[in-house]
Amino acid sequence: MLTRPIPAAKNEWLPVIGIGTWNTFDVGSAAADRAPLAKVLDAFFASEARVIDTSPMYGNAEAVTGDLLKQSDRPHATFLATKVWTSGREKGQEQIEQSMRLLKTPRLDLLQVHNLVDWRTHLPTMRSLQAQDKVRYLGITHYTVQAHAELEAALTAEKFDFVQFNYSMAERAAEERLLPLCRERGIAVLINRPFEEGALFTAVGTRKLPAYAREIGCSSWAQFFLKFIVSHPTVTAVIPATSRVNHMMDNLKAGVGPMPDAAMRERMAKELG
């Protein structure tokens, strides 16, 4: 799989296809509920993918992720990212500690402020944890275009190792300022909402893939949409969520083979009309 460097690291690279856990990992303790997710992670690790993104906001997702990783034979391969999603210093500290307990880890690879919530208050706590080697990288997130200006302001005012935001073939606003800023300042980029919550599949309907998709190794619309994203040189990884192993395997294929150049990316974008 294609990998990209973490700019803040001396020599660490991440596979470009990761997985998110919003909605999909918020299940109960029943074996029937968790078995499909275990298969998803088996396929995930078999492809040498690493980035798993979760949050206290996502119901039981942290606990489920922690349990499944403990049962896995390759938890050491995970680049584990979660978030702090509350207001106030003490509540933030408590939530981070709870997340680490649920995820069953003494150290997080990435701790992010979720949706910019009280980020100035949480940042000193996060830096302290980083200094104690309980957190490796610090980040900040949002999922709407309306928040891009505030994200830009935060990234300009303070040092973050990662940022997570929305970007897709249908929503390219990040190309205007956020992506250039991240490239300039050496900030790793995680992309959420790659399918616009399914709207991209609705847009193409039952149409067949264009013939030129074979030139970049695409055999599905999911791969087509994801390759558009990860072919942007500033994108570090994209984190589509799924609870189905066939979708996971399909998504993972977007990280291998030839990638579209700038001219083809513009051609691809026109497929949405």
Stockholm file with secondary structure:
# STOCKHOLM 1.0

chainA/1-273         MLTRPIPAAKNEWLPVIGIGTWNTFDVGSAAADRAPLAKVLDAFFASEARVIDTSPMYGNAEAVTGDLLKQSDRPHATFLATKVWTSGREKGQEQIEQSMRLLKTPRLDLLQVHNLVDWRTHLPTMRSLQAQDKVRYLGITHYTVQAHAELEAALTAEKFDFVQFNYSMAERAAEERLLPLCRERGIAVLINRPFEEGALFTAVGTRKLPAYAREIGCSSWAQFFLKFIVSHPTVTAVIPATSRVNHMMDNLKAGVGPMPDAAMRERMAKELG
#=GR chainA/1-273 SS CCEEECTTSSSCEEESBCEECTTTTCCCSCHHHHHHHHHHHHHHHHTTCCEEECCGGGTTHHHHHHHHHHHSSCGGGCEEEEEECSSSHHHHHHHHHHHHHHHTCSSEEEEEEGGGTTHHHHHHHHHHHHHTTSEEEEEEECCSGGGHHHHHHHHHHSCCSEEEEECCSSCCGGGTTHHHHHHHHTCEEEEECTTTTTHHHHHHTTCCCCGGGGGGTCCSHHHHHHHHHHTSTTCCEECCBCSCHHHHHHHHGGGSSCCCCHHHHHHHHGGGC
#=GC SS_cons         CCEEECTTSSSCEEESBCEECTTTTCCCSCHHHHHHHHHHHHHHHHTTCCEEECCGGGTTHHHHHHHHHHHSSCGGGCEEEEEECSSSHHHHHHHHHHHHHHHTCSSEEEEEEGGGTTHHHHHHHHHHHHHTTSEEEEEEECCSGGGHHHHHHHHHHSCCSEEEEECCSSCCGGGTTHHHHHHHHTCEEEEECTTTTTHHHHHHTTCCCCGGGGGGTCCSHHHHHHHHHHTSTTCCEECCBCSCHHHHHHHHGGGSSCCCCHHHHHHHHGGGC
//
